[in-house]
């Protein structure tokens, strides 16, 4: 039975892409909150909001849904009807360290970043209260070593305070932050009967974090941490850049005043690469640019496909297809990319070796961050007893090879890559 007390704290893994909730029970087992989705349940909730305009209510608050319900509402909505068109917002966590981004205007009303995050976190808190059987107000919340776009510890502190403000708006009254890779280490070492030096690699949607810890003693000892603001979303962006964008005219030319020039500026396609920036193309000015370019384009079909993607808000379907390809290439050496949406179909055959070439710069940055950790802690590779990998991006073979080549296959392990951080946060919340 769930703990029924007003003092228990939960573990909250609020991720760029997915979020999870967990609670340590009196018998030291960990209970996860389950989320209904597509006729089944899942231990993680997508970190998304869907806002839909209220008919005849311009500049008034939109209807807002979050998590799995947001996706179901988005997929069920008729995006061809202007009066009820909605907006799906994703990867909001990526903006926390960006001082110039304070909010956005949606259907004539301005929303602060903390307000949108507060709605998302408030719904997670309400779901936790229902799942665990008491009013949840206290949480140990994970945070990355380096937030996305953070260049200094001052940026990290700024991002953390914005996140704290959003948690307060969401109804949390007692919040303690813990580094996500440290929480993953707690998950790994739960019940460990001997001491080990453990290297943890936590690969999320927006950040990659490393921690080196001495585990199994009375109190875990953190030897060092490093992080870099890239992970799964960066890999997705490369698939869009090298595979999808060319099919939508990124390499196309157009005629202008007896000259042949690139059809569209690079920033248009840069906005396609990220979940949280694609919606920026849904403005009157951008749509006029696309329609004007279509008339002058030497490959008008490709520009027409881009117009369809933006105009009918197929961004979620696009990035869903990108992620399916990434997952398939984790187990196959070749796979098919398939985007099948109303009025838009894109297909391509992709080899894993090509994908690994696209993400080579990101892999090098991850390796550099790992090298910095080992150097700063003066730790030899041979002194690491176990390498524990977590997060969905750790399933990418090229990522895993970074560790197996350096430490050996026998020392690299993982368990539930999507919920180990939440599991560890719950143990830390209970003092386990």
C-alpha positions as CSV (number, residue, x, y, z in Angstrom):
1,X,0.0,0.0,0.0
2,X,1.3,3.5,-0.7
3,X,2.7,5.6,2.1
4,X,0.0,7.9,3.5
5,X,1.8,10.8,5.1
6,X,2.2,14.5,4.4
7,X,5.9,14.4,5.1
8,X,7.3,11.9,2.5
9,X,9.4,13.3,-0.4
10,X,9.3,11.8,-3.8
11,X,12.0,11.5,-6.5
12,X,11.2,13.7,-9.5
13,X,13.3,13.2,-12.7
14,X,12.2,16.2,-14.8
15,X,13.8,15.5,-18.1
16,X,14.1,17.5,-21.4
17,X,12.1,14.7,-23.2
18,X,10.6,12.5,-20.5
19,X,9.8,12.8,-16.8
20,X,9.4,10.1,-14.1
21,X,8.1,10.0,-10.5
22,X,9.1,7.6,-7.8
23,X,8.6,7.0,-4.0
24,X,10.5,4.7,-1.6
25,X,8.2,2.5,0.4
26,X,8.7,1.5,4.1
27,X,10.2,-1.9,2.9
28,X,12.9,0.1,0.9
29,X,11.3,-0.9,-2.4
30,X,10.7,1.9,-5.0
31,X,7.2,2.5,-6.5
32,X,6.9,4.4,-9.8
33,X,3.9,6.4,-10.9
34,X,2.3,4.9,-14.0
35,X,1.0,7.1,-16.8
36,X,-1.8,5.9,-19.1
37,X,-1.0,6.2,-22.8
38,X,-2.4,4.7,-26.0
39,X,-4.2,1.9,-24.2
40,X,-1.3,0.9,-22.0
41,X,0.8,2.4,-19.2
42,X,4.3,3.8,-19.0
43,X,6.6,4.8,-16.2
44,X,7.6,8.1,-17.9
45,X,5.6,11.1,-19.1
46,X,6.6,13.2,-22.1
47,X,7.7,16.6,-21.0
48,X,5.3,18.4,-23.3
49,X,2.4,20.9,-23.2
50,X,-0.4,21.2,-25.8
51,X,-2.2,24.5,-25.8
52,X,-5.4,24.9,-27.8
53,X,-7.1,28.2,-28.6
54,X,-10.5,28.7,-27.0
55,X,-13.0,29.5,-29.8
56,X,-13.7,33.2,-29.9
57,X,-11.3,33.9,-27.0
58,X,-8.3,35.6,-28.5
59,X,-5.7,36.8,-25.9
60,X,-7.4,34.8,-23.2
61,X,-5.8,31.7,-21.5
62,X,-5.7,28.7,-23.8
63,X,-6.8,25.3,-22.8
64,X,-3.6,23.4,-21.7
65,X,-2.8,19.7,-21.4
66,X,0.5,18.1,-20.4
67,X,2.2,14.8,-20.8
68,X,0.6,11.8,-22.5
69,X,-2.8,13.6,-22.6
70,X,-1.2,16.5,-24.4
71,X,0.0,14.2,-27.1
72,X,-3.3,12.5,-27.4
73,X,-5.1,15.8,-27.7
74,X,-2.6,17.0,-30.3
75,X,-3.0,13.9,-32.4
76,X,-6.8,14.0,-32.1
77,X,-7.1,17.7,-33.0
78,X,-8.0,18.9,-36.5
79,X,-5.0,21.1,-37.2
80,X,-6.6,22.2,-40.5
81,X,-9.2,24.2,-38.6
82,X,-7.8,27.6,-37.8
83,X,-10.3,28.3,-35.0
84,X,-9.1,25.4,-32.9
85,X,-5.5,25.0,-34.0
86,X,-3.2,24.1,-31.1
87,X,0.5,24.4,-30.3
88,X,2.6,21.6,-29.0
89,X,5.5,22.8,-26.9
90,X,8.5,20.5,-26.2
91,X,11.9,20.6,-24.6
92,X,11.1,23.6,-22.4
93,X,13.8,22.6,-20.0
94,X,16.4,23.5,-22.7
95,X,15.6,27.2,-22.2
96,X,16.3,27.4,-18.4
97,X,19.9,28.7,-18.8
98,X,19.0,31.1,-21.7
99,X,18.7,34.5,-20.0
100,X,17.3,36.2,-23.1
101,X,14.4,33.8,-23.3
102,X,11.8,34.9,-20.8
103,X,8.6,33.5,-22.5
104,X,6.6,33.3,-25.6
105,X,3.4,34.5,-27.1
106,X,0.7,31.9,-27.8
107,X,-2.7,32.9,-29.4
108,X,-2.2,36.5,-28.5
109,X,-1.3,36.0,-24.8
110,X,2.3,36.0,-23.4
111,X,3.4,33.1,-21.2
112,X,6.5,33.2,-19.0
113,X,8.8,30.2,-19.2
114,X,8.3,29.6,-15.5
115,X,4.5,29.7,-16.0
116,X,4.6,27.0,-18.7
117,X,7.0,24.9,-16.7
118,X,4.9,25.4,-13.6
119,X,1.9,24.0,-15.4
120,X,3.8,21.0,-16.5
121,X,5.3,20.4,-13.1
122,X,2.0,21.0,-11.3
123,X,0.3,18.3,-13.3
124,X,3.2,16.0,-12.5
125,X,2.7,16.8,-8.8
126,X,-1.0,16.2,-9.0
127,X,-0.4,12.8,-10.8
128,X,2.1,11.8,-8.1
129,X,-0.5,12.7,-5.4
130,X,-3.0,10.4,-7.0
131,X,-0.5,7.6,-7.7
132,X,1.0,7.6,-4.2
133,X,-2.1,8.3,-2.2
134,X,-1.2,11.6,-0.4
135,X,-0.7,15.3,-1.2
136,X,2.8,15.5,-2.6
137,X,4.6,18.8,-1.8
138,X,8.2,17.7,-1.2
139,X,10.6,16.3,-3.8
140,X,14.2,15.6,-4.5
141,X,14.6,16.8,-8.1
142,X,17.3,15.9,-10.5
143,X,19.3,18.4,-12.4
144,X,22.1,18.1,-14.9
145,X,25.7,18.9,-14.2
146,X,25.6,21.4,-17.0
147,X,22.2,22.7,-18.2
148,X,21.7,23.1,-21.9
149,X,23.2,26.4,-23.1
150,X,25.0,27.0,-19.8
151,X,28.6,28.2,-20.2
152,X,29.4,28.8,-16.5
153,X,28.4,27.9,-13.0
154,X,26.6,31.3,-12.9
155,X,24.4,30.1,-15.8
156,X,23.8,26.8,-14.0
157,X,22.7,28.7,-10.8
158,X,20.4,30.9,-12.9
159,X,18.8,27.9,-14.5
160,X,18.4,26.1,-11.2
161,X,16.6,29.1,-9.7
162,X,14.3,29.3,-12.6
163,X,13.5,25.6,-12.2
164,X,12.9,26.2,-8.5
165,X,10.5,29.0,-9.3
166,X,8.6,26.8,-11.7
167,X,8.4,24.0,-9.1
168,X,7.0,26.5,-6.6
169,X,4.4,27.6,-9.1
170,X,3.6,23.9,-9.6
171,X,2.8,23.5,-5.9
172,X,6.0,22.1,-4.5
173,X,6.9,23.7,-1.1
174,X,10.1,21.8,-0.3
175,X,12.6,21.0,-3.0
176,X,16.1,19.7,-2.9
177,X,18.2,19.3,-6.1
178,X,20.6,16.5,-6.8
179,X,22.9,15.8,-9.7
180,X,21.2,13.3,-12.1
181,X,24.3,11.1,-12.6
182,X,24.7,10.9,-8.8
183,X,21.1,9.8,-8.5
184,X,21.8,7.1,-11.1
185,X,24.7,5.9,-9.1
186,X,22.5,5.5,-6.0
187,X,20.2,3.4,-8.2
188,X,23.1,1.2,-9.3
189,X,24.5,0.8,-5.8
190,X,21.2,0.1,-4.0
191,X,22.0,-3.1,-2.0
192,X,25.7,-3.1,-3.0
193,X,27.5,-5.2,-0.4
194,X,31.1,-4.1,-1.3
195,X,32.9,-0.9,-2.2
196,X,33.4,0.0,-5.8
197,X,34.6,3.0,-7.8
198,X,31.8,3.7,-10.2
199,X,31.7,5.8,-13.3
200,X,28.2,6.9,-14.2
201,X,27.2,8.2,-17.7
202,X,23.8,9.8,-17.8
203,X,22.6,10.5,-21.4
204,X,19.3,12.5,-21.5
205,X,17.5,14.4,-24.2
206,X,19.4,17.6,-23.7
207,X,22.5,16.9,-21.6
208,X,25.2,14.3,-21.0
209,X,26.6,14.0,-17.5
210,X,29.4,12.0,-15.9
211,X,30.1,11.3,-12.3
212,X,32.8,9.3,-10.6
213,X,31.9,8.0,-7.2
214,X,33.1,5.6,-4.5
215,X,30.0,3.5,-3.6
216,X,29.2,0.7,-1.2
217,X,30.5,2.3,2.0
218,X,28.5,4.0,4.7
219,X,28.1,7.2,2.7
220,X,28.7,7.4,-1.1
221,X,31.7,9.7,-2.0
222,X,31.4,11.9,-5.1
223,X,34.9,12.1,-6.5
224,X,34.0,14.4,-9.4
225,X,31.4,15.4,-12.0
226,X,31.5,16.9,-15.6
227,X,28.8,17.6,-18.1
228,X,28.1,18.8,-21.6
229,X,24.9,20.3,-23.0
230,X,24.2,17.8,-25.7
231,X,22.7,14.3,-25.9
232,X,19.8,12.6,-27.7
233,X,18.2,15.8,-29.1
234,X,21.6,16.7,-30.7
235,X,21.6,13.3,-32.4
236,X,18.1,13.8,-33.7
237,X,19.1,17.2,-35.0
238,X,21.8,15.6,-37.1
239,X,19.3,13.2,-38.7
240,X,17.1,16.1,-39.6
241,X,20.1,18.1,-41.0
242,X,21.6,15.4,-43.2
243,X,18.5,13.3,-44.1
244,X,15.3,15.3,-43.7
245,X,16.2,18.9,-44.5
246,X,17.6,18.1,-48.0
247,X,14.2,16.5,-48.9
248,X,12.6,19.8,-47.8
249,X,14.9,22.0,-49.9
250,X,17.9,22.9,-47.7
251,X,20.2,22.4,-50.7
252,X,17.8,23.8,-53.2
253,X,18.3,27.0,-55.3
254,X,15.9,29.7,-56.4
255,X,16.0,32.4,-59.1
256,X,16.2,36.0,-57.9
257,X,16.9,39.1,-60.1
258,X,18.7,37.0,-62.8
259,X,20.7,35.2,-60.1
260,X,20.6,31.7,-58.7
261,X,20.8,31.8,-54.9
262,X,20.0,29.4,-52.1
263,X,16.3,29.1,-51.9
264,X,16.0,29.7,-48.2
265,X,18.3,31.0,-45.4
266,X,19.9,28.4,-43.2
267,X,18.1,29.5,-40.0
268,X,14.8,28.1,-41.4
269,X,16.3,24.6,-41.4
270,X,18.1,25.1,-38.1
271,X,14.7,25.6,-36.6
272,X,13.6,22.2,-38.0
273,X,16.3,20.4,-36.1
274,X,15.0,21.0,-32.6
275,X,11.7,20.1,-31.1
276,X,11.5,23.3,-29.1
277,X,12.3,25.7,-32.1
278,X,10.3,24.2,-34.9
279,X,7.2,25.9,-33.8
280,X,9.0,29.3,-34.2
281,X,8.4,28.8,-38.0
282,X,4.6,29.1,-37.5
283,X,4.5,32.8,-38.0
284,X,2.9,34.9,-40.7
285,X,6.2,36.4,-41.8
286,X,7.8,32.9,-42.1
287,X,4.9,31.5,-44.0
288,X,5.0,34.4,-46.4
289,X,8.7,33.8,-47.0
290,X,8.1,30.1,-47.7
291,X,5.2,30.8,-50.2
292,X,7.2,33.5,-52.0
293,X,10.2,31.1,-52.2
294,X,8.0,28.4,-53.6
295,X,7.2,30.5,-56.6
296,X,10.9,31.1,-57.4
297,X,12.3,27.7,-56.4
298,X,14.0,25.4,-58.9
299,X,12.7,22.4,-56.8
300,X,9.3,23.7,-55.9
301,X,8.1,20.3,-54.7
302,X,10.6,20.3,-51.9
303,X,9.6,23.8,-50.7
304,X,6.0,22.7,-51.0
305,X,6.7,19.8,-48.7
306,X,8.3,22.2,-46.2
307,X,5.3,24.4,-46.3
308,X,3.0,21.5,-45.6
309,X,5.2,20.4,-42.6
310,X,5.1,23.8,-41.0
311,X,1.6,24.9,-41.9
312,X,0.0,21.7,-40.6
313,X,2.2,21.3,-37.6
314,X,3.7,18.0,-38.4
315,X,6.7,18.6,-36.1
316,X,5.7,15.9,-33.6
317,X,5.3,13.3,-36.4
318,X,8.7,14.4,-37.9
319,X,10.6,14.0,-34.7
320,X,8.8,10.8,-33.9
321,X,10.0,9.3,-37.2
322,X,13.5,10.6,-36.4
323,X,13.5,8.9,-33.0
324,X,12.2,5.6,-34.4
325,X,15.0,5.6,-36.9
326,X,17.5,6.2,-34.1
327,X,16.1,3.4,-32.1
328,X,16.1,1.0,-35.1
329,X,19.7,1.8,-35.8
330,X,20.6,0.9,-32.3
331,X,19.9,-2.8,-33.1
332,X,20.2,-2.8,-36.9
333,X,23.0,-1.9,-39.2
334,X,20.5,-0.4,-41.7
335,X,17.0,0.9,-41.3
336,X,14.2,2.8,-43.0
337,X,13.2,6.4,-42.2
338,X,9.4,6.8,-42.7
339,X,7.3,9.9,-42.1
340,X,3.7,9.2,-43.1
341,X,1.5,12.2,-42.3
342,X,-1.5,13.7,-44.0
343,X,-0.3,15.3,-47.2
344,X,3.4,14.6,-46.5
345,X,5.3,11.4,-46.9
346,X,9.1,11.1,-46.7
347,X,11.0,7.8,-46.9
348,X,14.8,7.0,-47.0
349,X,17.1,4.1,-46.4
350,X,19.8,4.8,-43.8
351,X,22.9,2.9,-42.8
352,X,24.2,3.0,-39.2
353,X,27.7,3.9,-40.4
354,X,26.3,7.1,-42.0
355,X,24.4,8.0,-38.8
356,X,27.6,7.5,-36.8
357,X,29.5,9.8,-39.2
358,X,26.8,12.5,-38.7
359,X,27.1,12.4,-34.9
360,X,30.9,12.1,-34.7
361,X,31.5,15.7,-33.5
362,X,29.0,15.1,-30.6
363,X,30.7,11.8,-29.7
364,X,34.0,13.7,-29.6
365,X,32.6,16.3,-27.2
366,X,31.2,13.5,-24.9
367,X,34.6,11.8,-24.9
368,X,36.3,15.1,-24.1
369,X,34.0,15.6,-21.1
370,X,34.8,12.1,-19.9
371,X,38.5,12.7,-20.3
372,X,38.2,15.9,-18.3
373,X,36.6,14.0,-15.4
374,X,39.3,11.3,-15.3
375,X,42.0,13.9,-15.5
376,X,40.5,16.2,-12.8
377,X,40.1,13.3,-10.4
378,X,43.5,11.8,-11.2
379,X,41.8,8.4,-11.8
380,X,43.3,5.7,-13.9
381,X,41.0,3.7,-16.1
382,X,42.1,0.5,-14.3
383,X,40.8,2.0,-11.0
384,X,37.2,2.1,-12.3
385,X,35.4,-1.1,-11.1
386,X,32.1,-0.5,-12.9
387,X,30.8,1.8,-15.6
388,X,27.0,2.4,-15.3
389,X,25.2,3.9,-18.3
390,X,21.7,5.3,-18.2
391,X,19.4,7.4,-20.3
392,X,17.9,6.5,-23.7
393,X,20.9,7.7,-25.7
394,X,23.2,5.2,-23.9
395,X,21.5,2.6,-26.1
396,X,23.2,4.1,-29.3
397,X,26.0,1.6,-30.1
398,X,28.5,4.4,-30.9
399,X,27.9,5.9,-27.5
400,X,28.4,2.5,-25.7
401,X,31.6,1.9,-27.7
402,X,33.1,5.0,-26.1
403,X,33.1,3.1,-22.8
404,X,33.6,-0.5,-23.9
405,X,36.7,0.5,-25.9
406,X,38.2,2.4,-23.0
407,X,37.1,0.2,-20.0
408,X,36.2,-3.2,-21.5
409,X,32.9,-4.8,-22.2
410,X,32.9,-6.7,-18.9
411,X,32.9,-3.5,-16.8
412,X,30.1,-1.7,-18.6
413,X,26.5,-2.2,-17.4
414,X,23.1,-0.6,-17.2
415,X,19.6,-1.5,-16.0
416,X,16.4,0.5,-16.7
417,X,17.9,3.3,-18.7
418,X,14.7,5.4,-18.6
419,X,14.0,5.4,-14.9
420,X,17.2,4.8,-13.0
421,X,17.6,8.5,-12.2
422,X,14.1,8.7,-10.7
423,X,14.8,5.4,-8.8
424,X,17.9,6.9,-7.3
425,X,16.2,10.2,-6.5
426,X,13.5,8.4,-4.6
427,X,16.2,6.5,-2.5
428,X,17.9,9.8,-1.8
429,X,14.6,11.4,-0.8
430,X,14.1,8.6,1.7
431,X,17.6,8.7,3.0
432,X,18.2,5.2,1.8
